[in-house]
Protein backbone atom coordinates (compact mmCIF):
# COMPACT_ATOMS: atom_id res chain seq x y z
CA UNK A 1 0.00 0.00 0.00
CA UNK A 2 1.33 3.42 -0.92
CA UNK A 3 1.01 6.17 1.74
CA UNK A 4 1.97 9.83 2.00
CA UNK A 5 3.25 11.14 5.35
CA UNK A 6 2.63 14.82 6.21
CA UNK A 7 4.00 14.86 9.78
CA UNK A 8 7.02 16.92 8.81
CA UNK A 9 5.70 18.52 5.64
CA UNK A 10 6.62 22.00 6.85
CA UNK A 11 10.31 21.09 7.18
CA UNK A 12 11.01 17.96 5.13
CA UNK A 13 8.11 17.93 2.66
CA UNK A 14 5.57 15.21 2.03
CA UNK A 15 7.16 11.75 2.15
CA UNK A 16 5.92 8.80 0.09
CA UNK A 17 6.34 5.19 1.29
CA UNK A 18 5.26 1.71 0.29
CA UNK A 19 4.10 -0.08 3.45
CA UNK A 20 2.55 -3.50 4.11
CA UNK A 21 -1.27 -3.55 4.22
CA UNK A 22 -1.24 -4.68 7.87
CA UNK A 23 0.68 -1.57 9.02
CA UNK A 24 -2.50 0.25 10.07
CA UNK A 25 -3.72 -0.27 13.65
CA UNK A 26 -7.34 -0.33 14.84
CA UNK A 27 -7.00 3.31 15.92
CA UNK A 28 -5.88 4.33 12.42
CA UNK A 29 -2.24 4.90 13.32
CA UNK A 30 0.45 3.66 10.98
CA UNK A 31 3.44 1.58 12.11
CA UNK A 32 6.14 0.86 9.55
CA UNK A 33 9.87 0.65 9.03
CA UNK A 34 10.99 3.45 6.62
CA UNK A 35 14.12 1.52 5.65
CA UNK A 36 15.41 -1.96 6.47
CA UNK A 37 18.05 -0.66 8.88
CA UNK A 38 15.83 1.79 10.79
CA UNK A 39 13.57 1.58 13.81
CA UNK A 40 9.79 1.32 13.56
CA UNK A 41 8.05 4.61 12.87
CA UNK A 42 4.65 5.56 14.32
CA UNK A 43 2.46 8.03 12.46
CA UNK A 44 -0.86 9.19 13.96
CA UNK A 45 -3.93 8.81 11.73
CA UNK A 46 -4.16 12.51 10.88
CA UNK A 47 -0.60 12.62 9.49
CA UNK A 48 -0.75 9.89 6.85
CA UNK A 49 -2.88 9.64 3.72
CA UNK A 50 -3.77 6.98 1.16
CA UNK A 51 -3.68 9.39 -1.79
CA UNK A 52 -1.43 12.26 -2.80
CA UNK A 53 -4.26 14.76 -3.21
CA UNK A 54 -5.42 14.49 0.41
CA UNK A 55 -1.80 14.72 1.59
CA UNK A 56 -1.33 17.92 -0.40
CA UNK A 57 -4.58 19.34 0.99
CA UNK A 58 -3.51 18.53 4.56
CA UNK A 59 -0.05 20.06 4.01
CA UNK A 60 -1.66 23.19 2.55
CA UNK A 61 -3.92 23.45 5.62
CA UNK A 62 -0.86 23.12 7.88
CA UNK A 63 0.88 25.84 5.86
CA UNK A 64 -2.08 28.22 6.15
CA UNK A 65 -2.31 27.65 9.93
CA UNK A 66 1.44 28.32 10.27
CA UNK A 67 1.15 31.55 8.28
CA UNK A 68 -1.70 32.69 10.52
CA UNK A 69 0.35 31.87 13.63
CA UNK A 70 3.42 33.72 12.39
CA UNK A 71 1.33 36.78 11.49
CA UNK A 72 -0.10 36.77 15.02
CA UNK A 73 3.42 36.56 16.49
CA UNK A 74 4.57 39.38 14.23
CA UNK A 75 1.67 41.58 15.35
CA UNK A 76 2.60 40.97 19.00
CA UNK A 77 6.24 41.87 18.31
CA UNK A 78 5.32 45.00 16.42
CA UNK A 79 3.03 46.08 19.29
CA UNK A 80 5.86 45.85 21.83
CA UNK A 81 7.51 49.04 22.97
CA UNK A 82 10.53 49.49 25.21
C-alpha positions as CSV (number, residue, x, y, z in Angstrom):
1,X,0.0,0.0,0.0
2,X,1.3,3.4,-0.9
3,X,1.0,6.2,1.7
4,X,2.0,9.8,2.0
5,X,3.2,11.1,5.3
6,X,2.6,14.8,6.2
7,X,4.0,14.9,9.8
8,X,7.0,16.9,8.8
9,X,5.7,18.5,5.6
10,X,6.6,22.0,6.8
11,X,10.3,21.1,7.2
12,X,11.0,18.0,5.1
13,X,8.1,17.9,2.7
14,X,5.6,15.2,2.0
15,X,7.2,11.8,2.2
16,X,5.9,8.8,0.1
17,X,6.3,5.2,1.3
18,X,5.3,1.7,0.3
19,X,4.1,-0.1,3.4
20,X,2.5,-3.5,4.1
21,X,-1.3,-3.6,4.2
22,X,-1.2,-4.7,7.9
23,X,0.7,-1.6,9.0
24,X,-2.5,0.3,10.1
25,X,-3.7,-0.3,13.7
26,X,-7.3,-0.3,14.8
27,X,-7.0,3.3,15.9
28,X,-5.9,4.3,12.4
29,X,-2.2,4.9,13.3
30,X,0.4,3.7,11.0
31,X,3.4,1.6,12.1
32,X,6.1,0.9,9.6
33,X,9.9,0.7,9.0
34,X,11.0,3.5,6.6
35,X,14.1,1.5,5.7
36,X,15.4,-2.0,6.5
37,X,18.0,-0.7,8.9
38,X,15.8,1.8,10.8
39,X,13.6,1.6,13.8
40,X,9.8,1.3,13.6
41,X,8.0,4.6,12.9
42,X,4.7,5.6,14.3
43,X,2.5,8.0,12.5
44,X,-0.9,9.2,14.0
45,X,-3.9,8.8,11.7
46,X,-4.2,12.5,10.9
47,X,-0.6,12.6,9.5
48,X,-0.7,9.9,6.9
49,X,-2.9,9.6,3.7
50,X,-3.8,7.0,1.2
51,X,-3.7,9.4,-1.8
52,X,-1.4,12.3,-2.8
53,X,-4.3,14.8,-3.2
54,X,-5.4,14.5,0.4
55,X,-1.8,14.7,1.6
56,X,-1.3,17.9,-0.4
57,X,-4.6,19.3,1.0
58,X,-3.5,18.5,4.6
59,X,-0.1,20.1,4.0
60,X,-1.7,23.2,2.5
61,X,-3.9,23.4,5.6
62,X,-0.9,23.1,7.9
63,X,0.9,25.8,5.9
64,X,-2.1,28.2,6.2
65,X,-2.3,27.7,9.9
66,X,1.4,28.3,10.3
67,X,1.1,31.6,8.3
68,X,-1.7,32.7,10.5
69,X,0.3,31.9,13.6
70,X,3.4,33.7,12.4
71,X,1.3,36.8,11.5
72,X,-0.1,36.8,15.0
73,X,3.4,36.6,16.5
74,X,4.6,39.4,14.2
75,X,1.7,41.6,15.4
76,X,2.6,41.0,19.0
77,X,6.2,41.9,18.3
78,X,5.3,45.0,16.4
79,X,3.0,46.1,19.3
80,X,5.9,45.9,21.8
81,X,7.5,49.0,23.0
82,X,10.5,49.5,25.2
